[in-house]
Amino acid sequence: MSLNDPRLAYLRSGDLPNLPGALCVEIGEAAFFPEPGESTVKARAVCGACPVRDACLTFALENDERFGMWGGTTPTQRKKMRRNR
């Protein structure tokens, strides 16, 4: 998904969760919003070492985040998590 996609306008507006210590801000959002078929290895590695991973995942679940990697999970994984709640 292109970061210019209108569905991701909040990324450009800065309307993101305030998660001090999040490692993703050091990498840039492109790795966390891969195009279909692109690897998520880099994003998963960053999320795996991130001290605010749980808070990030909670944000994504509570806000029905449907795009990108959040808390080390894909949209499909989060959809399953929401269904199992």
Backbone torsions as a table, in degrees:
resi	resn	phi	psi	omega
1	MET	NA	129.6	178.6
2	SER	-71.3	140.8	177.8
3	LEU	-67.3	-10.4	175.5
4	ASN	-87.1	-3.6	178.7
5	ASP	-57.9	131.9	-178.6
6	PRO	-57.9	-26.2	179.6
7	ARG	-69.0	-13.4	179.9
8	LEU	-109.0	22.0	-178.0
9	ALA	-57.1	-32.2	-178.9
10	TYR	-63.3	-25.9	176.8
11	LEU	-65.6	-40.6	-179.5
12	ARG	-74.5	-26.8	-178.4
13	SER	-82.7	-9.7	-178.8
14	GLY	82.6	11.4	-178.6
15	ASP	-84.0	63.1	-178.7
16	LEU	-113.7	161.6	178.9
17	PRO	-65.2	147.1	176.6
18	ASN	-87.6	100.4	-178.1
19	LEU	-123.9	80.7	179.6
20	PRO	-55.5	133.1	179.9
21	GLY	94.7	-2.1	-179.8
22	ALA	-64.2	126.6	-178.2
23	LEU	-73.2	-23.3	-176.7
24	CYS	-62.4	-29.2	-178.5
25	VAL	-65.8	-21.7	178.4
26	GLU	-81.0	-19.4	-175.4
27	ILE	-97.1	-36.2	-174.3
28	GLY	101.3	149.8	-171.2
29	GLU	-72.8	-18.1	-176.2
30	ALA	-57.1	-38.3	-179.8
31	ALA	-66.0	-23.0	-175.3
32	PHE	-96.6	-3.1	176.9
33	PHE	-131.8	64.5	-175.7
34	PRO	-69.8	151.9	173.2
35	GLU	-68.6	156.1	177.4
36	PRO	-53.4	131.3	179.9
37	GLY	88.9	-13.2	177.9
38	GLU	-77.2	155.0	-177.7
39	SER	-71.6	145.6	174.5
40	THR	-109.5	10.6	-175.8
41	VAL	-58.9	-45.9	-178.1
42	LYS	-63.4	-46.4	-179.9
43	ALA	-62.2	-43.7	-179.8
44	ARG	-62.7	-39.4	179.4
45	ALA	-64.4	-43.8	178.9
46	VAL	-63.9	-47.6	179.6
47	CYS	-61.0	-37.8	-178.3
48	GLY	-62.7	-27.8	-179.7
49	ALA	-100.7	-0.3	-172.4
50	CYS	-79.7	132.1	-179.5
51	PRO	-73.2	-13.0	-179.2
52	VAL	-114.6	23.8	-178.4
53	ARG	-55.8	-46.8	-178.3
54	ASP	-62.8	-41.6	179.2
55	ALA	-65.7	-37.1	178.6
56	CYS	-65.0	-45.8	178.7
57	LEU	-63.4	-41.4	177.8
58	THR	-59.8	-44.9	177.0
59	PHE	-56.6	-48.0	-177.9
60	ALA	-62.4	-41.6	-179.7
61	LEU	-69.6	-43.2	-178.8
62	GLU	-69.1	-25.9	-177.9
63	ASN	-106.6	12.9	177.0
64	ASP	50.5	46.3	179.3
65	GLU	-64.2	118.3	-175.4
66	ARG	-105.3	-0.6	-178.0
67	PHE	-131.7	147.2	171.8
68	GLY	80.8	173.3	177.5
69	MET	-90.2	126.6	177.7
70	TRP	-134.9	126.3	179.4
71	GLY	59.1	29.4	178.9
72	GLY	78.1	13.0	-178.2
73	THR	-119.3	153.4	176.3
74	THR	-89.9	166.4	175.5
75	PRO	-56.5	-38.6	179.6
76	THR	-64.9	-42.2	178.7
77	GLN	-63.7	-40.8	179.8
78	ARG	-67.8	-35.8	177.7
79	LYS	-60.8	-43.9	177.4
80	LYS	-63.8	-40.2	179.1
81	MET	-62.1	-43.0	-179.6
82	ARG	-64.8	-39.5	178.7
83	ARG	-63.9	-35.8	-176.5
84	ASN	-84.8	0.9	-179.3
85	ARG	-72.9	NA	NA
